[in-house]
Amino acid sequence: MSYSILAFPLITCFLLPPQTLGASIAAKKGTVLTSKTAETHVQENGQPNQSLYGQEEVVVDRKEIKQSEFDESMNRLENDPVIHMEEDVFEPYYGRISTEPQKYMDRTVKMTGFVYKEDGFESNQLALTRFLITHCIADASSIGFLAEFDGASTVEQDTWLEVEGTIELTKYDGSEMPILKITSWKIIAEPKEPYVYPVYQTHVKRTGSIYNLSQLLLE
């Protein structure tokens, strides 16, 4: 195996932007709402394209919680009258809702995200988006929901919104997906932590030592 294959993900993690990722990066990397392929961000020399990622800055944040805490969070998703898409549960909640949108129809959701728009949206539609960081910004991917409300056309890209709405189903780019029918919204400042991260569960083995789920799978 070529050492360059192993080294490239490590190199890209050190070539990151000081500014927050936003709509222009979502358009280049591809979004969760369409099947289009993201633009490559690698130059011929094997380095990240600086026009896409900018200057150097490392972003690493690993979210680990106990299995019992994770189960409690997922129970809230199923049973709470309002689904709060907070940063510490955004990724697993998004995964459940996007995989089984029919199950969550007519549920109320509260969330924050930045505005992303693309060709094909109706004038009253936008995508409320967050960037999911697995290891560093070089592997960032955009996740979020298509949203619909009167006044969406007046909200500019990269504006941060706090919204409340209900989940319904729609078809976009040939796929069935959830859509948030917004009932209330307001413009907010960019949050101190604009990104969301995967949630890793820890498990207690018989020895009493706590291992990460990924470690258990390797044994």
C-alpha positions as CSV (number, residue, x, y, z in Angstrom):
1,M,0.0,0.0,0.0
2,S,1.3,3.4,-0.9
3,Y,2.4,5.5,2.1
4,S,0.8,8.5,0.3
5,I,-2.6,7.0,0.7
6,L,-2.1,6.8,4.5
7,A,-0.5,10.1,4.8
8,F,-3.0,12.2,2.8
9,P,-5.8,12.3,5.4
10,L,-3.3,13.3,8.1
11,I,-1.9,16.1,5.9
12,T,-5.3,17.5,5.0
13,C,-6.2,17.8,8.7
14,F,-3.5,20.5,9.0
15,L,-4.6,22.6,6.1
16,L,-7.8,24.1,7.4
17,P,-9.6,27.5,7.3
18,P,-9.7,30.1,10.1
19,Q,-13.1,31.2,8.9
20,T,-16.3,29.1,9.5
21,L,-17.3,26.8,6.7
22,G,-20.5,28.0,5.0
23,A,-22.8,27.9,2.0
24,S,-20.0,28.3,-0.6
25,I,-18.1,25.3,0.8
26,A,-21.4,23.2,1.0
27,A,-21.9,23.9,-2.7
28,K,-18.4,22.7,-3.6
29,K,-18.4,19.7,-1.4
30,G,-21.9,18.6,-2.3
31,T,-24.9,18.5,0.0
32,V,-27.2,16.0,1.6
33,L,-30.2,17.3,-0.4
34,T,-28.9,16.3,-3.9
35,S,-27.1,13.5,-5.6
36,K,-24.6,15.7,-7.3
37,T,-20.9,14.9,-6.8
38,A,-18.8,17.2,-4.8
39,E,-16.0,19.1,-6.5
40,T,-12.6,17.7,-5.8
41,H,-10.5,19.7,-3.4
42,V,-7.2,18.1,-4.2
43,Q,-4.6,19.7,-6.4
44,E,-2.2,17.8,-8.7
45,N,0.5,18.0,-6.0
46,G,-1.7,16.1,-3.6
47,Q,-2.4,19.0,-1.3
48,P,-5.8,20.4,-0.5
49,N,-7.0,23.2,-2.7
50,Q,-6.4,26.4,-0.7
51,S,-9.2,28.2,-2.6
52,L,-11.6,25.7,-0.9
53,Y,-10.0,25.3,2.6
54,G,-8.0,28.5,3.1
55,Q,-5.2,28.7,5.7
56,E,-4.1,26.3,8.3
57,E,-6.0,25.5,11.5
58,V,-6.6,22.1,13.1
59,V,-10.1,21.2,14.3
60,V,-10.5,18.0,16.2
61,D,-13.2,17.2,18.7
62,R,-14.2,13.7,19.7
63,K,-17.6,13.4,21.5
64,E,-17.8,10.4,23.7
65,I,-20.7,9.5,26.0
66,K,-21.6,6.4,28.0
67,Q,-24.0,4.0,26.3
68,S,-26.6,4.7,29.0
69,E,-26.5,8.4,28.3
70,F,-26.8,7.8,24.5
71,D,-29.8,5.6,25.1
72,E,-31.4,8.3,27.2
73,S,-30.8,10.9,24.5
74,M,-32.4,8.6,21.8
75,N,-35.4,8.0,24.1
76,R,-35.9,11.7,24.2
77,L,-36.0,11.8,20.4
78,E,-38.8,9.2,20.5
79,N,-40.8,10.5,23.4
80,D,-40.3,14.3,23.9
81,P,-43.1,16.5,22.5
82,V,-40.5,18.7,20.8
83,I,-37.3,17.4,19.2
84,H,-34.4,19.6,20.2
85,M,-31.6,19.3,17.7
86,E,-28.9,20.4,20.1
87,E,-25.2,20.1,19.1
88,D,-24.5,17.1,21.3
89,V,-27.2,15.0,19.7
90,F,-27.5,16.6,16.3
91,E,-25.7,13.9,14.3
92,P,-27.6,10.8,15.7
93,Y,-31.0,12.6,15.7
94,Y,-30.4,13.7,12.1
95,G,-29.4,10.1,11.1
96,R,-32.6,8.6,12.6
97,I,-35.0,11.3,11.1
98,S,-33.4,11.2,7.6
99,T,-33.4,7.4,7.6
100,E,-37.1,7.0,8.7
101,P,-38.8,10.3,8.0
102,Q,-42.2,8.7,8.0
103,K,-41.8,7.8,11.6
104,Y,-41.4,11.4,12.6
105,M,-44.1,13.0,10.5
106,D,-45.9,15.9,12.3
107,R,-43.3,16.0,15.1
108,T,-42.1,19.4,16.1
109,V,-38.4,20.2,15.7
110,K,-36.3,23.1,17.1
111,M,-32.9,23.6,15.6
112,T,-30.3,26.1,14.4
113,G,-28.3,26.2,11.3
114,F,-26.9,28.3,8.5
115,V,-28.9,29.0,5.3
116,Y,-27.8,27.2,2.1
117,K,-29.7,27.6,-1.2
118,E,-29.2,26.0,-4.6
119,D,-30.8,25.9,-8.0
120,G,-34.0,23.9,-7.9
121,F,-35.3,25.3,-4.6
122,E,-38.6,27.0,-4.6
123,S,-38.6,30.7,-3.6
124,N,-40.0,29.7,-0.2
125,Q,-37.3,27.0,0.4
126,L,-33.8,26.8,1.9
127,A,-31.7,24.2,3.5
128,L,-30.9,24.7,7.2
129,T,-27.5,23.2,7.5
130,R,-24.7,22.2,9.8
131,F,-21.2,20.9,9.0
132,L,-20.4,17.5,10.5
133,I,-16.7,17.2,11.4
134,T,-15.4,13.6,11.9
135,H,-11.7,14.3,12.4
136,C,-11.0,17.7,10.9
137,I,-12.4,20.3,8.5
138,A,-10.9,18.4,5.5
139,D,-13.5,15.7,6.0
140,A,-16.4,18.0,6.7
141,S,-19.8,17.1,5.3
142,S,-22.9,19.2,5.3
143,I,-26.1,17.7,6.9
144,G,-29.4,19.3,7.5
145,F,-33.0,19.6,6.4
146,L,-34.9,21.3,3.6
147,A,-37.1,24.0,5.1
148,E,-40.1,25.9,3.8
149,F,-41.7,29.1,5.0
150,D,-42.9,32.4,3.7
151,G,-40.0,34.9,3.8
152,A,-37.3,32.3,2.9
153,S,-36.5,34.3,-0.2
154,T,-35.6,37.3,1.9
155,V,-33.0,35.4,4.0
156,E,-29.5,35.5,2.6
157,Q,-27.1,32.6,2.4
158,D,-24.9,31.9,5.4
159,T,-27.4,33.6,7.7
160,W,-27.8,31.7,11.0
161,L,-31.4,30.9,11.9
162,E,-33.1,29.4,15.0
163,V,-36.3,27.8,13.8
164,E,-39.3,25.7,15.0
165,G,-41.3,23.6,12.6
166,T,-43.0,20.3,11.9
167,I,-41.7,17.4,9.9
168,E,-43.4,16.5,6.7
169,L,-42.4,14.5,3.6
170,T,-41.4,15.8,0.2
171,K,-39.6,14.7,-2.9
172,Y,-36.5,16.5,-4.1
173,D,-33.9,15.5,-6.7
174,G,-35.8,12.2,-7.1
175,S,-35.6,11.3,-3.5
176,E,-38.2,11.3,-0.7
177,M,-36.9,13.3,2.3
178,P,-38.1,15.1,5.4
179,I,-38.9,18.8,5.1
180,L,-39.4,21.2,7.9
181,K,-42.5,23.4,7.6
182,I,-41.4,26.3,9.6
183,T,-43.8,27.9,12.1
184,S,-41.4,30.4,13.7
185,W,-37.9,31.6,13.0
186,K,-35.4,34.3,13.9
187,I,-32.0,35.4,12.8
188,I,-29.3,34.7,15.3
189,A,-25.5,35.2,15.6
190,E,-23.2,32.4,14.5
191,P,-22.9,30.1,17.5
192,K,-19.7,29.8,19.4
193,E,-19.5,26.2,18.2
194,P,-20.8,26.2,14.6
195,Y,-19.9,22.5,13.9
196,V,-21.4,19.3,15.0
197,Y,-19.6,16.0,15.6
198,P,-20.3,12.3,15.6
199,V,-21.3,10.8,18.9
200,Y,-19.2,7.8,20.0
201,Q,-20.6,5.5,22.7
202,T,-18.3,4.0,25.4
203,H,-18.9,0.5,26.8
204,V,-17.9,-1.1,30.1
205,K,-16.2,-4.5,29.6
206,R,-16.2,-7.2,32.2
207,T,-12.8,-6.1,33.4
208,G,-14.4,-2.7,34.3
209,S,-12.3,-0.8,31.8
210,I,-14.1,1.5,29.5
211,Y,-13.5,1.1,25.8
212,N,-14.7,3.0,22.8
213,L,-17.2,1.2,20.5
214,S,-14.7,1.3,17.6
215,Q,-12.1,-0.5,19.8
216,L,-14.6,-3.2,20.6
217,L,-15.4,-3.8,17.0
218,L,-11.7,-4.4,16.2
219,E,-11.3,-7.1,18.9
